[in-house]
């Protein structure tokens, strides 16, 4: 059984991410989404909110969502026949993914499949979505509806608590 392992910060989880997961699910027997912790980045959303938003997008589907603990090349060894699945929106992304592929092959013997972004979603990034959030713009075009709902609720609760 081949396992597609999709990693990222998912800060937030976008329609592009959702498309990547659905395409991977059509190609592989199992899909596992690993939510990364990156000490060099300060995420807008807590890990729990990011994971809840992803799980809501795949409610009732056979998609596992777990936090990434430790080195990716080591962590994926717990899955049967893991293959990293990554998305790329541009040539720069493909070059970066080629470097990561080499690292993960060397460290853990795990290979990577890079899927190009679907045309209509190629402009959507987490950075773009965070800008929409910062300026109070609608999220429907950038985020799947279940993710937008959970993130909107979190932001509303955060604003309510910070104004008290």
Order of alpha helices (4+ residues) and beta strands (2+ residues): beta-alpha-beta-alpha-beta-alpha-beta-alpha-beta-alpha-alpha
